[in-house]
């Protein structure tokens, strides 16, 4: 009845809002110098960003939160390395 070329997949409004929000997070992180394109987040970061979106954080708030988590993880690794020596 329908040919494949006539079918269009429409995104849900939530998908469009999440996509726009994610682009804003990426733009703010690049502008602040936290990341350089091309950036490919790991699965944990993607899940964390989705949770920030679901809780209503702004893109700037999400960038700040991710940077804080990464910095804490790095400082813990650094402290662990110092304690080993």
N, C-alpha and C positions, 0 to 999 in steps of 0.2 A: 504494500500500500504506500509506504513512504520510502523514498530512496535515501541513502545515507547522506548524500550531499545536501538534502533539504532539511536535515535535522540540525537544530542549533541547541547547544547546551547553555542554558542561562545560569549564571551564578546566583546563589542565594544572597540576600542582602547582607547577612552576617559575613559571608565570604568576602564581599566587596569591602565592608568596613574593616575587617581584619587585614586585608591586602593593603588598603590605604594606610592603616595604622602602622603596619610593618614597614612600609616604604618610608613613612615619617621617622620611625625609629632608626632605620638604616641611614637616612639623610642626616639626622642629628648626630649619630655616632661618627659618621664620616666627617661632618663639619667640625666636631669637637676634637678630631684627631685620634679617637680611640681605635678606629679600624681603618684599613685601607682597602679599596676595591681591588680585585674581587674578594669578597668575604663570604665564606661558606660556614655558617654556624653548625656546631655538632647537634646531635639529637637532644641532649640535655638542655642546651641553650634555647632551642626551638620550643620545647615544652615549657620552659620557664617563661619565655616571651608570650606564649599563648595564655598562660596563667595570669600574667600581668595584664594582658588585654581583657581577659574575662573579669578581673577585679576592678577594671576601670582606670588603671594607671595611664597617665599621659605618655606619649612617646618619650618626652624628656625624662620623666620619672623612670621609665623602663630602662633607658640607657644608663641612668645613674645607678639603678639597682644592679644591673648586669656588671657594670664596671666595679662596683663595690665587692660583689661576690668573687669576681676574677682576681681582684687585688688581694683579698683576704686569702684566697686559695694559694696564690703565689707567695704571700708572706709566710704562710704556714709551711710551704715546701721549703722556702729559704731557711726558716728557723730550724726545720728538721735537719737540713743539710749541715747547718752550723753546729747543731747539737751532736751530730754524728762524728764530727772531727775531733 
